[in-house]
Amino acid sequence: MRPLAGKDMMKKIINQLVRHLNYLVLLAGAAAVTAGAGMLCPAAGWLTGGGLALAGAVLSIMGEDDAK
C-alpha cells in the first residue's frame, strides 16, 4: 500500500473535516462565548467554559445513540 500524497491526502483531510463539522462548529462557538465572557471577568470565562464543555459532552453522548 502506497502512502497518501498530494490530492489523495487533501481529499481525505477535507472528507474528515466535513464529517466532523458539527463538532468543530460547536467547539468554535463555545470558545467564542467563553472568550467573550472572559473579557468581562476572568471567573465568568472559566464558569462559562466549564458549562459549555458539559453541555457539549451531553450533546455528544446523546448524538451517539442517534448514529446507530
N, C-alpha and C positions, 0 to 999 in steps of 0.2 A: 504494500500500500504506500503510495507516494504522499509526502506531506502536502498540506494545503498551501497554496501560494497564489498571490495576485487576486484575480476575480473570484476564485473559489472561497478564499478567506474572507473577502469583503461580503460576499453573498451570505456566508454563514453568520458573520457578525450582525448584519442587517436583519436576518431572519430571527436571531436571538433577541435583538433589541425590540423588534415588533412583537415578538411573543411575550415579552415581559414589560411591555409599555405601560400597562396599568399599574404595576408596582413602581415603576420609575416615576410616573406622574404623582402617585400617592406620596412617595418619598420627597419629591421636589416641593410639593405643596406643603407637606409637614415642615420641611426645612425653612420655607419662606415664612410661614406663620410663626415658627419658633424664633427665627431671626428678628422678625418684627416685634414680637413680644419682648425679646431680649434687649431691644433698643430702648424700650420703655423702662424696664427694670430687669437686671440680670436674673433675679429669682423667678420672675414671671416667665422668662425664656426657658429656664430649666423645668418648671412645672408644666408649661405648655408642651414642651418637647416630650416629656415623660407621658403626658396624657395622649398625645398623638401617636407615640410609639405603641402604647397599649391598644389604642383604637385600631391601628394598622395591623397589629398581631391578631386581634379578634376578627377583623375582616378577612385576613389571610386564612385563618383557620376555618372560618365559615365558608370561604370560597373553595376550599379543598373538597368539601362534600359535594358541591355542585359540579365539580370537574369529573366526578366518577360516573 
